[in-house]
Amino acid sequence: SAPSQAPRAPRAPAKRPARAIYQFIGSTPPLGQPPLWVMPQVEKTKLPLSAPVIFVDPGLTCTAQDVPGSALMRLAVSRGFRVVVMERRSHALPLKSPRWNLFGDSEDFEEVYNIVQSKLVGAPMFWIGLSSGSKLIVEGLGKFDDRRKRGDPSAPRFVAAACICPGYNLETCFQKFAWPFTKICLASVKDTFLMKNEAILRKHDAETFKRAMAAPDLQSLLALAAPFAGYPSAEAYFAAENPVLFAPLITTPTLIVNADDDPMTVVANAFAPSPRHEGSPTFVELLERSPCGMMLLSSSGSHCPFLDGMFWPFVRVPWHLGGLIVNCWAERCAIEFFEGYLAELKTT
């Protein structure tokens, strides 16, 4: 059965964007919205409206220009996909309401999905998250798939999805960050999300802002900032959004890629017991029970690069996409995973 969701504090309503789709580079979405960046532009390309779409959720403080890097988008476009990058609230633009969730909001994403689907009717949809962007994929897929199972045809539907370097359990995901990444990321998060929005967040909840700014590490900051995500406590936030709770509900084919030498989202997280499930299974054990999950562990790759090629870790793409891009094994695997299911879809 679906996990129970704790009562939630009132949340500022999400405003709908005035336009649905924006150019990937060089345009300005309405302030305060989860910005959408499309590559290539719908109106300025020969790519048909029915071309497959990959939604991309960027890393912790990344943007559409650097998710990290731009090789994923360029490679996907070169192979016939249209890419839609959704920056989470305050990733690149200041907040217009005091609603902020460090790992992203599934309600925001569903709104974006519906807008894109209305413009690209019939296009097969895929979803990929990098690093912290993976949280929304596992949580969202679990919720959306379970809603359809219960008879809700309006829930977003995907052909397949992928997570590269996920953190797994939201309650412990930052605890094993290696030095100096923990200090670097903590400073970056405070600067990108808190300091940039100090006026609006402090006005809404001065005590929560003060505690979050004083947080000594990312795991503490995540818990302390729960009220900004619309929850009365960290416990309520984790009960409603921890992706490990929703992983067993996923029926969409999902690929997970992690490196054994990842210094941030360490592989040990995948083998840690989950006290929120009966018998405290690990994420790997939950995956083993899944009819649709696949996990790839490489001996090297670090946190997202997965460079393929000792002397020449690059691959050619058309000149209008840059000519050369970094050859990322994990991103290539994800796209080939999508292509396999796309080919299967065409035969059914």
C-alpha positions, 0 to 999 in steps of 0.5 A: 500500500502507498505510504501515508502522508503527514498533514502539510502546512499551507503552501503558497500556490504555484503560479502557472507560466505565461508561456510553456516552452523556452529556448534552451539558451538565451531566453528569460522565463517569467520570474518565480516559476520553475524555468523550462529550457528546451533544446532545440526550440520547438518553433525553430527546428525540423524535429517533429512535435512527436519526437521523444522528449527527455525531461532533465532534473539538474544537480544540487545547485546546477542550472540548465546551462550546467546540469552538470555539463551540457553533454547530455543535452547535446548527445540526446539532441544529436540522437533525435530527442528533444530535451526539456530541462526544468530548473527547480525553484531558485536554481537560477531565478529568485523566489517570488513566494517563500516556497522552496524545496532543496530537492524539488517538488513533484507538484511543480514537476507535474504542472510542467509535465502537463504544459509540455504534454499539451504542446507536444501531444503524442510525444513519448516521454522520458525522465532523467535526474542527475545527483540530487535531481534523482530524488524527484524521479524516484519519488515522482515515479512512485507517486505517479505510477501508484496513482494510475494503478488506483485509477487516476489517468491524469498522472504523468506517464513515462516510457522509461527513466534514469537516475545518475548518482542518486543519494537514495535515502533522503534522511542520510544522503549527505552524511557520507560526503567526502571532504572538501565537497561537504563544505563546498556544497554547503556554502553553495546551497546557502548562497544559491538558495538562502542568501539570494532569497533572504528577504522573502524567506526571512519575512516568511519564517525568520527563525527557520531562516536563521537556523538553516543559515547556521546549519553546520552541514547539508543534512542538518540544513535539509532537515531545518529547512523543511518548513520552507517546503511546506511541512511542519517538521523534518519528520513530516517532510521525510515521510512525504518525500523520501524517495526510498518510500516510493521506490517499491511503487514504481512500475516504469522501467528505471535505470540507476547508475552509480560509481564505486569511487563516487565521493559524494553519493557513495555506493554504501548508501544503496546498501544501507538498511531502510528502517521505514520498510518492514524488515529494514531492506536496503535500496538494492534489495528493494530493487531486486524485488522490482519488476522494472528496476536496473542498477549499474555499478561501475568501478570508476566514474566519480560523481557524474563524469564517468569519462570513457576514454583514457587518452581521448574522453570525447565524442563527436556531435554535429557542429551546431551542437558543439562538434565535440562533447565529453564522452560520459559513459553513464549518460550514454547508457541512459540514452541507449536505455531510452532508445531500447524502450523507444524501439520496443514502443514502436513495435507494440 
